[in-house]
Amino acid sequence: MNISYKYYIQSLRAFSVLMVIFYHLNFELFSKGYLGVDIFFVISGYVISQRIYKDYLLYGKILIKDFFIRRLKRIFPVLIFIITFIFFIFLIFGPLDLVSNAFKASFFSIFGVSNIYFLLQKKDYFDTVFNDPLGHTWSLGVEEQFYLIYPILIYGLFRVLKKNREKKVCLIFFIISILLILLTFRLSNNKPSLVFYFPLFRFWEFLAGCSLFFIKINNNKKNSLFSLLFFVLILTALLTNMPVPYLYNNLIIVIFSSLLIYFYNKSALIDFIFENKFIIYIGNISYSLYLWHLPVIYFIDLYFGPILKNILSLPVSIILSMLTYHFIENKFRYFKPQVNFNIIIKICFMISLPLLLFLYYTINEKSFNNKIKLFIKN
């Protein structure tokens, strides 16, 4: 099996993030656009399995340490920058009576547990996300928590299983996924927030992508017609406003996106979408775009109203994403630091002390007395 990186995966990422953005813009046609996150989860499971297995073929072992280092460099530099930047923008331009909530959401987002924070706050995603510039970070928490468990799980399985590893791993993942799906459906009526935010009830979506990768190793059946069919079915599921319960939509979109990845084959039927250079580029910047889009929507709507929000949010988000992708994501992703801990400690101390004093002053001063905020805002 050729396990080189595929452009169509990036195009599917682009499609997913655009669905989420249009949902957060509150366009009626995209009322199920939130399901783009579930496609992201499938893609993540597929891609990290591909990377881990590629290292296994090269070095004959699962490189857990290398995996964590790559994930840290991929996720956290741009996450810390954007979340910190948004928090300071909120201090200046946002309502200060909400700054405490914004600080907590920012803090827990950076540490990858915002999904648990929102769960404990008893926040319903579908009711609050349009008024919370960091409401979308719950999915990053779920993803990071899966990354903590998965490489250790795959390492253990590869150590225990000696023959037909790939087939046995796939079967184990499939069984775990079925059990988690059944448990999710059982609890969905009584504890919908728990099912939505808690990582255990999302892991089956990642495992669908993981299983898919190991299936494709020995059974890679490409089919152009099926590729088009499942893409159309995904669009139908997302754009049809039929009253289908959330979890059924969730299951349907995971199955269809998995089958699209499984059968994908280059052809004139869908090349104009999945091999389009612009769409591939949107897929490349999709992580930054996902982080930026909701805060951009929030502040444009707050200060300029719904019309300009609908017009400006996407292009502004793309421009900001291009900047952070090229100057932060790519810089840190391939950066090999020579660590000097003494210098790092001194820099952190020099930055954190005035930062904490500024936060203390700003958070405790009432909005109408805050001359700094009023001056900048005016």
Disulfide bonds with the S-S distance in Angstrom:
none
